[in-house]
Amino acid sequence: MYPAPPPELGQILIGATSFRTPTTVSRPSKSPVDRENFDQRLSGDAAQDGSAITKRQQASLEGFNVPKNVQIAKRFGMIKPSKIFGCGFCLWVISWLYLTLPEPSALATTKGLNQIVTPDVQPQGDLSLSFQWQGQEIANPYEFQAELGITKWFEIAIFQGLKPQETIFGCEVGLVQKDPWLLTTGFVNWSTRGEAPQPLLEAGYYTEHHKLIAGGLIVHGRPEAVLGYAYDYDKHWRFQVDYQSGKENFFTVGFTWSLNDEFQINPAIYFSNDHPENISGYIVFTYTWHIWQPRK
């Protein structure tokens, strides 16, 4: 299983976005009211005791320049777009997904940990498509990922970065895939921007609730250690932490929310090994299709 690939050495990653654009609505210009339109002027006696009520005709809007789109918005009770897509709207969407999507089964899984590759191979015939956003200190800020289980012991993964344009390849071969023991080899981070493949070897001990991972990989000729732990609270929720050595890598804390067998959300916080006070954010959305059934 694959999380986001690490950034290349010497690579400058540029990416910033604004999720909310200020919306301005032109306001109608106001013109002074013509006092000749009053039907009745204040009487002298009523003005003295301060109890007079001024009666006048309804002011005409002919002198106002009201944009047509504002008139339509007011007529139908519409509000500004910046208020529509606020926190309340996001919470409503998440609640709706939780209540309407099917109940997850006991076979629901998660797609790797936050940072490191995990030794469990993608199930045969399953295609997972992901979109991930992350701080540019971690990797390419905007990435798509496809992960496909070719056989019960072999999978491939392809990342497509957007800023900058980059394609990254990886694969895993399951040497041992018999619970609770797992042993996997392969390579990661073979990039079209000149990065060489990084060989890896990982072992795992998986129980119903606890998942332990340890291993290493070769990055630019030097070994780096990887460690990970995950706790599956139930079929919906997983808490996970992982670590990869090297000053350009991170210690991470995150969780995975499985809404059903197909859709998952994984946010995480990254703490830099070199400067632990530097904190970055990461979130990935994954949908899985069962393309074909393995032969029995």
Secondary structure, 3 states (H helix, E strand, C coil): CCCCCCCCCCCCCCCCCCCCCCCCCCCCCCCCCCHHHECCCCCHHHHHHCCCCCCECCCCCCCCCCCHHHHHHHHCCCCCHHHHCCHHHHHHHHHHHHHHCCCCCCCCCCCCCCCCCCCCCCCCCEEEEEEEEECCCCCCCEEEEEEEEEECCEEEEEEEECCCCEEEEEEEEEEEEECCEEEEEEEEEEECCCCCCEEEEEEEEECCCEEEEEEEEEECCEEEEEEEEEEECCCCEEEEEEEECCCCCEEEEEEEEECCCCEEEEEEEEEECCCCCCEEEEEEEEEEEECCCCCC
